[in-house]
């Protein structure tokens, strides 16, 4: 065997023997093949090993593995759910095997997207696993951006292999946890209000406190040019959120000198300086926050969460369709996919008991 090149052979659970060829012991992977016999050390492998040695970072260079280690030691990582941490712990060693010794500065080039896609395609037969691979490296690079070690995230907007029907999509618990862990309070409030009202972005930014009464939020929608009125029931989560916004404002103003205090704005949502959002401003800020949190969803996907909340609260599907402006079939598909039938039956039984139907 030529000096430096290192071959490791493993038999996978499937019974297939796989050979990994490294430029040197502990160096980067330059070739992988399957079969009972070890691969011949061809001229192309020698050239690849030589290229890897020339590209070997100087001592002291900040590598991708260093960023991965830093992220795993961060408060952002600690706030992730245990399930999310387990997923990342599965993929970080694989990321380090492929890219760990690459200087971080190399990832400030969009051309690295191709290298990441080629690496991901090694799992293309397992589409969800391949997407987890991209999500994991994207999350590491996102941490590099948020800590000013990187200017771009070259793994952002790599399309998933696993296709999802967006018409029945919701934010998962992990999505929400990731967003909350990395986002400012005004944006977290926007996410929660969307999940409690199902309003479109323009209406979400513009809905006012005077639209609220004891039991509902009544609002003329922007899409209808203010001709259509939606009546949204106040759920317990909505009441809790509204109270929290008012309490946060009172607490902040209480800590200011009288001349520096500002009144609660007319709009329910506001920026950090207590000025109302513009719809575009809210959209752009939310997009940046989702990139930082590595959440591949849209703000309006929280409408699906609102639909499930209404169903669990006891509203029938036709009324839910009227509130959110969906077809009855769309609502029924959402409930079939995400709402446990036992929960629905229990909530409907409670509703019947409250209104006294025999």
ROBALO-90121 format. One line per 4 residues: number of its first residue (from 0); for each residue x, z, y negated of C-alpha. Coordinates in steps of 0.2 Angstrom, whole numbers. Layout:
N
NUM> X/Z/Y  ...
//
This chain:
358
0> 0/0/0  7/-4/-17  12/10/-28  -2/18/-38
4> -17/10/-31  -28/22/-22  -42/19/-9  -55/31/-4
8> -67/27/10  -84/36/13  -98/34/25  -115/35/16
12> -131/43/23  -137/26/27  -122/24/39  -114/11/28
16> -95/13/25  -91/11/7  -73/9/0  -68/14/-18
20> -53/7/-25  -45/16/-40  -31/10/-51  -21/26/-46
24> -25/43/-39  -37/51/-52  -38/35/-61  -53/23/-65
28> -63/14/-52  -58/-4/-51  -67/-11/-36  -80/-5/-23
32> -85/-14/-7  -94/-10/9  -89/-13/27  -79/-5/42
36> -62/-12/36  -53/-7/20  -52/-21/7  -36/-31/6
40> -26/-27/-10  -27/-44/-18  -18/-50/-33  -34/-48/-43
44> -34/-29/-39  -16/-28/-44  -20/-36/-60  -35/-24/-63
48> -24/-9/-59  -11/-15/-71  -24/-18/-85  -31/0/-82
52> -13/7/-84  -11/-2/-100  -27/4/-106  -24/22/-101
56> -27/33/-116  -13/42/-125  -11/60/-121  -22/70/-132
60> -35/56/-135  -53/61/-136  -62/54/-121  -80/52/-115
64> -78/66/-103  -73/78/-117  -89/73/-126  -99/76/-110
68> -91/93/-108  -95/98/-126  -113/93/-124  -115/103/-108
72> -108/118/-118  -120/115/-133  -136/124/-138  -145/108/-137
76> -141/106/-118  -145/125/-115  -163/122/-122  -166/108/-110
80> -178/112/-95  -170/116/-79  -176/100/-71  -168/90/-85
84> -152/99/-83  -152/95/-64  -154/77/-68  -140/76/-80
88> -129/87/-68  -132/73/-55  -127/59/-67  -113/66/-77
92> -100/66/-63  -104/48/-60  -103/44/-78  -86/52/-79
96> -80/43/-63  -83/26/-72  -81/30/-90  -73/48/-91
100> -56/42/-96  -61/29/-109  -57/34/-127  -73/39/-136
104> -68/27/-150  -71/12/-138  -90/17/-138  -91/13/-156
108> -93/-5/-152  -110/-13/-147  -100/-24/-134  -99/-8/-123
112> -118/-10/-120  -113/-24/-107  -102/-12/-98  -115/1/-97
116> -128/-12/-91  -116/-19/-77  -113/-1/-72  -132/3/-71
120> -135/-12/-61  -126/-4/-47  -142/5/-44  -154/-9/-48
124> -162/-8/-31  -167/10/-36  -175/6/-53  -179/24/-58
128> -162/30/-53  -154/16/-63  -164/21/-78  -159/39/-76
132> -141/33/-77  -143/25/-94  -153/39/-100  -139/51/-96
136> -125/42/-104  -137/38/-119  -140/56/-121  -121/60/-121
140> -118/47/-134  -133/53/-145  -124/70/-145  -108/61/-151
144> -118/53/-165  -127/70/-170  -110/78/-171  -102/64/-181
148> -90/59/-167  -98/42/-166  -106/30/-178  -118/21/-166
152> -126/24/-149  -122/8/-139  -133/13/-125  -148/14/-136
156> -162/1/-133  -156/-4/-116  -172/-9/-108  -178/1/-93
160> -179/-7/-75  -194/3/-70  -209/-4/-78  -222/8/-86
164> -239/3/-92  -239/10/-110  -258/10/-111  -258/25/-100
168> -242/34/-105  -240/52/-111  -226/63/-118  -220/73/-103
172> -215/91/-104  -196/86/-104  -199/73/-118  -207/87/-129
176> -194/100/-125  -180/87/-130  -188/82/-146  -192/100/-151
180> -174/105/-147  -166/92/-159  -179/89/-172  -183/98/-189
184> -199/108/-190  -209/96/-201  -207/82/-187  -211/94/-173
188> -227/98/-183  -231/80/-184  -229/78/-165  -240/92/-162
192> -253/87/-174  -253/70/-166  -256/78/-149  -270/88/-156
196> -279/74/-166  -274/57/-159  -274/50/-177  -264/34/-180
200> -248/36/-190  -255/32/-207  -270/44/-205  -258/57/-198
204> -248/56/-214  -263/56/-225  -276/68/-217  -279/82/-229
208> -284/101/-228  -301/98/-235  -305/87/-220  -306/103/-210
212> -321/113/-207  -325/127/-195  -326/116/-180  -319/99/-184
216> -308/87/-193  -318/74/-202  -308/59/-208  -311/41/-214
220> -299/30/-204  -286/19/-213  -288/5/-200  -306/3/-204
224> -302/3/-223  -311/20/-224  -327/13/-217  -327/22/-201
228> -327/41/-199  -319/50/-184  -325/68/-180  -311/77/-171
232> -315/94/-163  -304/108/-167  -295/113/-151  -287/130/-150
236> -270/122/-151  -275/114/-167  -280/130/-175  -264/138/-169
240> -254/124/-177  -263/124/-194  -261/143/-195  -242/141/-191
244> -240/128/-205  -249/139/-218  -238/154/-212  -222/144/-214
248> -226/139/-231  -231/157/-236  -215/163/-229  -204/150/-238
252> -212/153/-254  -211/172/-253  -192/170/-252  -191/160/-268
256> -191/165/-286  -209/162/-294  -203/147/-304  -196/139/-288
260> -212/140/-278  -223/125/-274  -241/125/-269  -246/120/-251
264> -249/101/-252  -266/92/-250  -260/84/-234  -258/94/-218
268> -241/87/-215  -227/87/-227  -208/85/-228  -195/99/-228
272> -197/100/-247  -216/102/-245  -220/85/-252  -232/73/-243
276> -225/60/-231  -228/42/-234  -233/33/-218  -217/23/-217
280> -207/38/-221  -214/48/-207  -212/33/-195  -194/31/-200
284> -190/49/-199  -199/51/-182  -189/36/-175  -172/43/-180
288> -177/60/-172  -182/51/-156  -166/42/-155  -157/59/-158
292> -167/67/-144  -165/52/-133  -184/51/-130  -190/34/-126
296> -208/36/-132  -218/32/-147  -227/44/-158  -244/36/-154
300> -240/39/-136  -245/57/-140  -263/50/-141  -263/51/-122
304> -259/69/-122  -274/71/-134  -286/62/-122  -281/74/-108
308> -283/89/-119  -301/84/-124  -305/81/-106  -298/98/-100
312> -308/106/-115  -324/99/-107  -328/83/-117  -335/68/-106
316> -326/52/-106  -338/42/-117  -336/55/-131  -317/55/-129
320> -318/35/-131  -328/37/-147  -316/49/-154  -299/40/-151
324> -307/22/-152  -302/17/-134  -313/8/-121  -321/19/-109
328> -311/11/-95  -295/15/-104  -300/34/-105  -305/34/-87
332> -289/27/-81  -279/40/-92  -289/54/-84  -287/48/-67
336> -269/47/-69  -265/63/-78  -279/75/-77  -281/86/-61
340> -299/84/-54  -300/102/-51  -296/106/-69  -310/94/-75
344> -322/101/-63  -318/119/-69  -320/114/-87  -336/105/-84
348> -343/120/-75  -339/132/-89  -347/120/-102  -363/119/-92
352> -363/138/-91  -361/139/-110  -375/128/-114  -387/135/-101
356> -390/120/-90  -397/126/-74
//
